[in-house]
Amino acid sequence: MSRAPAQLPLGVGLRDDATFDNFLPAANASLVDHLARQFDDDGEPFLYVWGASGSGRSHLLQAACHAASDRDLRALYLPLRDLGHFPPLMLEDAERLDLVAIDDVDSVVGRRRWEEGLFHAFNRLRDAGKRLLVAGAVAPRQLPVKLPDLASRLTWGVTFHLQRLDDGERLQALQLRARVRGMQLPDEVARYILHRGPRRLDELFEALAVLDRASLSAQRKLTIPFVKQALGW
């Protein structure tokens, strides 16, 4: 029986639907492969992922935590955009975990206490042979880090630029997410959602979740008229 990923006493948890199975790799196949194999003998101990907001960074970090839990390992997901207003006490004893996934690191760099906390946590995780994932909006060398030693640590790992999906891949990603939910999403309906909906994939997936609940409640198939009615488009 696998252990649940480590949770903070701050209401921070993992999305149940943040898995590798419902993420379309497309041009990011090498990144997904490295994340999935991080705990293998030849896995990379430190990976840095950067990309635009809505590109799937948070999904992948949470998926890695779920995958660690499936291996009966302890993982912690830290979205610093939400937690950065706290002092970095949550990084203490990080080396007791098997994986620490730090999201939105760019939201705390430039702040002395956080930079020092991250620097020492990196060192302890490395010395203990544990795994670390870090994600940000820009490449590590573009972060406005004030502590030189932290700037150096952030370049130690293998860095991946998370590529945006093109329109055809966005349609595939939407239909993949629908299949995982057990929904039938015809091509014409998927294209309508992409055309009328938000550009951010995470917001499109939220719309898909609304449609899933609405179709189950109404016992209706997904058609363009039903999508218009359910989403007010």
Backbone torsions as a table, in degrees:
resi	resn	phi	psi	omega
1	MET	NA	123.6	-175.0
2	SER	-80.5	150.1	177.6
3	ARG	-82.0	147.5	176.4
4	ALA	-71.3	150.5	175.9
5	PRO	-57.9	145.4	179.4
6	ALA	-58.6	138.9	-178.2
7	GLN	-119.7	148.6	174.6
8	LEU	-84.8	151.4	174.3
9	PRO	-79.1	36.7	-176.9
10	LEU	-125.3	15.6	179.9
11	GLY	78.5	12.7	-179.7
12	VAL	-89.0	126.7	178.8
13	GLY	-141.5	-171.5	-179.7
14	LEU	-107.9	143.9	173.3
15	ARG	-72.0	132.4	179.7
16	ASP	-61.5	-30.6	-176.1
17	ASP	-90.5	7.8	178.1
18	ALA	-90.2	87.1	-178.6
19	THR	-132.0	166.0	174.8
20	PHE	-69.9	-29.5	-175.1
21	ASP	-63.4	-32.2	-177.6
22	ASN	-106.7	23.3	175.4
23	PHE	-109.9	123.4	178.4
24	LEU	-81.2	113.2	-175.5
25	PRO	-66.9	-46.8	-176.4
26	ALA	48.6	-124.0	-178.0
27	ALA	-73.2	-4.8	-178.3
28	ASN	-101.2	22.1	-175.7
29	ALA	-61.0	-39.3	-179.6
30	SER	-65.0	-41.0	177.0
31	LEU	-60.7	-49.5	-178.7
32	VAL	-61.1	-39.6	178.6
33	ASP	-62.9	-43.4	178.4
34	HIS	-63.6	-40.3	178.8
35	LEU	-65.0	-43.5	-177.6
36	ALA	-67.4	-27.5	-176.6
37	ARG	-103.2	14.2	-173.4
38	GLN	-62.5	-28.8	-178.8
39	PHE	-94.9	2.4	173.0
40	ASP	-71.5	165.6	-177.9
41	ASP	-58.7	-33.3	-179.3
42	ASP	-100.3	15.9	-179.2
43	GLY	-72.4	153.4	179.3
44	GLU	-79.6	129.6	-179.3
45	PRO	-70.8	-24.6	-176.8
46	PHE	-138.9	123.7	176.2
47	LEU	-124.2	138.1	175.9
48	TYR	-117.8	128.1	-178.2
49	VAL	-120.0	129.1	177.1
50	TRP	-133.7	149.0	-179.7
51	GLY	177.8	170.3	-177.4
52	ALA	-66.2	157.9	175.9
53	SER	-58.7	134.8	-179.9
54	GLY	86.5	3.5	-178.1
55	SER	-83.7	-10.7	177.9
56	GLY	112.2	10.6	-179.3
57	ARG	-58.1	-51.5	-175.9
58	SER	-64.4	-38.8	178.1
59	HIS	-57.9	-46.8	-176.8
60	LEU	-67.9	-39.2	178.2
61	LEU	-64.7	-41.2	178.1
62	GLN	-69.1	-35.8	176.6
63	ALA	-62.2	-38.8	178.3
64	ALA	-63.5	-37.8	177.7
65	CYS	-66.3	-41.5	175.8
66	HIS	-61.4	-42.3	-179.6
67	ALA	-64.2	-38.0	176.3
68	ALA	-62.9	-43.3	179.0
69	SER	-61.6	-37.7	178.6
70	ASP	-63.7	-22.3	176.5
71	ARG	-93.2	10.6	-178.4
72	ASP	65.3	36.4	177.7
73	LEU	-113.4	157.3	-177.8
74	ARG	-97.8	128.4	-178.1
75	ALA	-131.8	152.3	179.3
76	LEU	-133.6	129.1	178.2
77	TYR	-105.1	125.0	-177.0
78	LEU	-122.5	97.6	175.0
79	PRO	-82.4	98.7	-170.9
80	LEU	-71.3	-17.4	174.1
81	ARG	-63.8	-30.4	178.9
82	ASP	-92.5	-27.5	-172.2
83	LEU	-107.5	-6.4	-173.6
84	GLY	-65.0	-17.3	179.0
85	HIS	-79.8	-8.8	172.2
86	PHE	-87.3	158.4	170.9
87	PRO	-69.0	158.9	-173.7
88	PRO	-77.7	37.2	-178.8
89	LEU	-67.0	-24.9	-179.0
90	MET	-67.3	-11.7	178.0
91	LEU	-85.5	-11.7	179.3
92	GLU	-65.7	139.3	-179.5
93	ASP	62.8	23.3	178.8
94	ALA	-58.4	-29.6	-177.4
95	GLU	-68.1	-10.4	175.0
96	ARG	-76.0	-14.9	178.7
97	LEU	-92.2	162.9	178.3
98	ASP	-88.7	-30.0	-179.4
99	LEU	-143.8	133.2	171.2
100	VAL	-119.7	123.8	-179.4
101	ALA	-112.6	110.1	-175.7
102	ILE	-103.3	113.6	-177.3
103	ASP	-100.9	150.6	175.8
104	ASP	56.8	45.8	-178.3
105	VAL	-61.1	-27.1	-179.2
106	ASP	-64.8	-16.7	-178.2
107	SER	-79.0	-10.7	-179.5
108	VAL	-122.2	-11.1	179.6
109	VAL	-66.6	149.1	-174.2
110	GLY	94.9	-7.5	178.9
111	ARG	-108.7	120.2	-169.0
112	ARG	-54.3	-50.7	-175.4
113	ARG	-61.7	-40.5	-179.9
114	TRP	-70.0	-41.2	180.0
115	GLU	-63.2	-41.7	178.4
116	GLU	-66.6	-40.3	178.8
117	GLY	-63.1	-42.0	177.9
118	LEU	-65.7	-43.2	-179.7
119	PHE	-57.9	-48.9	-178.1
120	HIS	-69.4	-36.1	177.5
121	ALA	-64.3	-41.9	177.4
122	PHE	-57.5	-46.1	-178.2
123	ASN	-63.4	-43.0	-178.4
124	ARG	-67.3	-39.9	178.1
125	LEU	-63.9	-42.8	179.0
126	ARG	-62.5	-47.6	-177.6
127	ASP	-64.5	-29.6	-179.6
128	ALA	-87.5	-3.1	179.2
129	GLY	72.8	27.8	-179.0
130	LYS	-94.3	177.2	-175.0
131	ARG	-108.2	147.1	-177.9
132	LEU	-137.3	134.7	171.6
133	LEU	-121.7	135.6	176.5
134	VAL	-132.1	137.4	178.8
135	ALA	-130.3	144.7	178.4
136	GLY	-154.1	174.2	-177.6
137	ALA	-79.8	-20.0	-177.7
138	VAL	-133.3	167.3	177.5
139	ALA	-63.9	155.0	-175.4
140	PRO	-57.6	-36.7	-178.7
141	ARG	-72.5	-13.0	179.1
142	GLN	-94.6	-5.6	179.1
143	LEU	-73.0	137.7	-179.8
144	PRO	-80.5	60.4	-177.7
145	VAL	-77.8	133.5	-179.5
146	LYS	-92.7	-28.6	-178.2
147	LEU	-87.6	109.9	-175.6
148	PRO	-55.9	-38.9	-178.4
149	ASP	-64.9	-36.1	176.7
150	LEU	-68.8	-41.6	177.7
151	ALA	-57.1	-39.4	177.8
152	SER	-66.0	-44.1	-179.0
153	ARG	-61.4	-38.0	-176.3
154	LEU	-66.8	-17.2	178.7
155	THR	-98.3	1.7	-177.7
156	TRP	-68.0	-38.8	-171.1
157	GLY	-82.2	178.7	173.5
158	VAL	-80.5	127.5	-175.6
159	THR	-104.5	135.4	177.7
160	PHE	-125.2	135.4	171.5
161	HIS	-93.6	116.4	-179.2
162	LEU	-75.8	112.3	-174.9
163	GLN	-80.8	140.7	174.7
164	ARG	-70.8	151.3	177.1
165	LEU	-82.9	145.8	172.4
166	ASP	-80.5	178.6	-173.5
167	ASP	-62.5	-39.1	178.3
168	GLY	-65.2	-39.3	179.0
169	GLU	-71.4	-33.2	176.5
170	ARG	-62.5	-40.2	177.0
171	LEU	-63.1	-44.1	178.0
172	GLN	-61.2	-41.6	-179.5
173	ALA	-64.1	-40.2	179.5
174	LEU	-65.1	-42.6	-179.8
175	GLN	-70.6	-34.0	175.1
176	LEU	-62.6	-46.7	179.6
177	ARG	-61.9	-37.3	178.1
178	ALA	-65.3	-43.5	-179.6
179	ARG	-61.8	-42.2	179.2
180	VAL	-61.1	-32.5	177.7
181	ARG	-80.6	-4.9	-177.5
182	GLY	80.8	21.9	-178.3
183	MET	-101.7	146.5	171.8
184	GLN	-98.7	116.3	-176.6
185	LEU	-119.6	94.6	-179.4
186	PRO	-59.7	155.7	-177.3
187	ASP	-55.6	-44.9	-175.5
188	GLU	-67.2	-32.2	178.0
189	VAL	-72.4	-41.6	178.4
190	ALA	-61.6	-42.3	179.3
191	ARG	-65.4	-36.1	177.8
192	TYR	-64.2	-43.4	179.8
193	ILE	-62.9	-42.5	179.3
194	LEU	-65.1	-37.5	-177.7
195	HIS	-72.6	-40.2	-174.6
196	ARG	-95.8	-18.0	-173.5
197	GLY	-88.9	-176.8	179.4
198	PRO	-68.3	159.8	179.1
199	ARG	-77.2	-32.4	-177.7
200	ARG	-69.3	131.6	-178.4
201	LEU	-64.4	-37.9	-178.4
202	ASP	-63.6	-34.3	177.4
203	GLU	-72.5	-34.2	174.5
204	LEU	-64.1	-40.3	179.4
205	PHE	-67.3	-33.2	175.3
206	GLU	-65.2	-39.9	176.3
207	ALA	-62.8	-38.1	178.1
208	LEU	-63.9	-37.9	177.4
209	ALA	-64.6	-39.2	176.3
210	VAL	-62.1	-43.0	179.1
211	LEU	-64.6	-37.8	179.0
212	ASP	-60.4	-47.9	179.8
213	ARG	-65.7	-41.0	-178.0
214	ALA	-66.5	-41.1	-178.9
215	SER	-69.0	-35.7	176.4
216	LEU	-66.6	-41.4	-179.3
217	SER	-66.8	-41.7	-176.8
218	ALA	-90.0	-7.4	-176.1
219	GLN	54.9	47.4	-178.8
220	ARG	-119.9	146.8	172.0
221	LYS	-76.7	160.4	179.4
222	LEU	-81.4	111.5	174.4
223	THR	-126.2	165.3	179.5
224	ILE	-61.4	-45.0	177.0
225	PRO	-59.7	-38.1	179.3
226	PHE	-68.4	-39.8	178.0
227	VAL	-62.0	-43.2	177.8
228	LYS	-58.0	-43.9	-177.9
229	GLN	-68.3	-45.8	-174.0
230	ALA	-71.2	-34.3	-176.6
231	LEU	-103.6	-3.9	179.4
232	GLY	69.8	28.4	-179.5
233	TRP	-94.7	NA	NA
